[in-house]
């Protein structure tokens, strides 16, 4: 590893046996946390078992079952190789199941690769999922010191940063409360504050920031920008392409456990958008979480862009196709598609076939309907949808949420800039002028 290379990943692969818990996969950090909390676990286990004799502890039963279990091999990562230099901010993107979180867990020493090797220079702080690195029985104050110790910091070093961590996380009132009583938002605020302020050389952040509110997400992105300016290295996994583009100069695209492309962020995100966000289609026929009288069943939904390159952007016109099936012809049908913000769960658009006055009074028993929109002009971010169908004025079927899609940058003004979705969703083309008083 060269003097400037702080992360080296060489031919890394990770295999799991489906249906079997892996033994020996936990890394040093997990082991230290396990050791630190052993007395609490021992007391709880003794209280559970009590004076019953001949009862095998649950952990031993699980271990015995593990040794006898069999399952299929799943390759979460396959022959992944790359280097990261000191001070680089690298985004890792890809669809769900691509291997992003597995890669970060390997780099964070939470699990070990099946093949290949990694090299790291410096302390690594990671924020991978709600709960990682904290023990729920310990207070916020105790977990700050525990995490700092795991990072190899002295008590004096941690104390020097303590007020900054607490102020950033905004959890002063709850410092002496066990973190198991924290909301997910409070948990993430404190976990990020610890990871970002305890001066790691390498900061690893997964999609967990999506748990926080919009204001805190912006605050975290700003802090990561500050960390990068200090010459520390960041690996950042996110489905928010706007955040990746704003924070990272370089990105890595993973798909099905393989490294597909490594290069400038703009090129990597464009490839990702083309491959994943150009068309969104989901089968809905087997979904159980639905409402309605069941006289019609929505069987599928597809959202696509009418742009030439098929990428869903802020400026795109949408084509939405809804497939359905009924035992009889649909008399006086009505279809609705709702589009709403993924994070705030607030409505953006309602597409209502009655309001548009477009459908005939009768449709065949099985078929599809199509809705084409004008440019929908919303800020960059993630959207959810619901879809419903009415038959003769009665709700026949509704699936919510039906599917999720991401909106990429679309420059409605030609200015090269894009408004964020922190507070507002809609984009309205407009002009400004100025005159001297």
Helices and strands as residue ranges (DSSP letters): E 5-17, H 28-36, H 38-49, H 58-68, E 73-85, E 89-93, H 100-107, E 115-120, E 124-127, H 140-150, H 155-169, G 172-174, G 179-181, H 184-197, E 202-205, G 207-211, H 214-229, E 233-237, H 241-247, E 250-255, E 258-264, H 265-272, I 273-277, E 279-283, E 290-291, E 296-305, E 317-326, E 330-331, E 333-341, E 347-352, H 353-356, E 362-363, E 366-375, E 381-391, E 394-407
